[in-house]
Amino acid sequence: MKVHIFIPCFIDQLYPQTAFNMIKVLERLGCEVVYNESQTCCGQPAFNAGFRAESKQVCSKFIEDFKDAEYIVIPSASCTGFIKNYYIELFDNSSLHQTIVEMEKRTYEFSDFLVNVLDVTSFGASFHAKVAYHDSCAALRECKIKEEPRKLLENVAGLELIEMPYNETCCGFGGTFAVKYEPISISMADQKVNNALSVGANCIVSTDLSCLMHLDGYIKNKKLPLQTMHIADVLANGW
């Protein structure tokens, strides 16, 4: 199976190892991984900031870069949710409408692709930690992903999956929300982190590094005994 991967801007710049770990997992499962070096951004930052015309230009490039991909796999539910839910709005009543409809069907968040396309939930990963899984807003509400990451984590040797209180509550990042409403954003991070600590977790795992980046900043600032990891980093561990 040939899989085209899209690496979000912040993963490319700040967490490249997560991208390499996703490739490691996909190749272990027999996928031929293709990386289009001309790829840039999905267009979400500009869209969320209100610059729709500028966002549409970036989205047009994404469509051109991936129009022939059999599958598009992304280590971010945030970017996946934007492509699957908002491209159709941006290009409504345009010549690209049908192209986008077809592209949406071939675009998957990483854990969703593993479970629902490759039909894999276990492949020998190990990670010794008590893990609280964080349901990102994009994964849960835009991509309808809830059980897939949990199925994968439950099959990681040495990993104890713990449900924290209010695991479906936003972490407070929300892209520009964290900048515009910093006190509220920090308060939400405080609540999320303390919910994880309250059940004895020593690691928070999610599909979205944007959430984890926000939480990790709070954790390090407070010097708390907790780490954050993307699910691809967990699944690439131990083999």
PyMOL commands that set and color helices and strands:
alter all, ss='L'
color gray80, all
select helices_A, chain A and resi 9-14+16-28+44-48+52-66+77-90+97-105+110-116+137-142+147-154+177-180+182-198+209-222+231-235
alter helices_A, ss='H'
color red, helices_A
select strands_A, chain A and resi 2-5+32-34+72-74+107-109+126-133+157-162+203-206+227-230
alter strands_A, ss='S'
color yellow, strands_A
deselect
rebuild
show_as cartoon
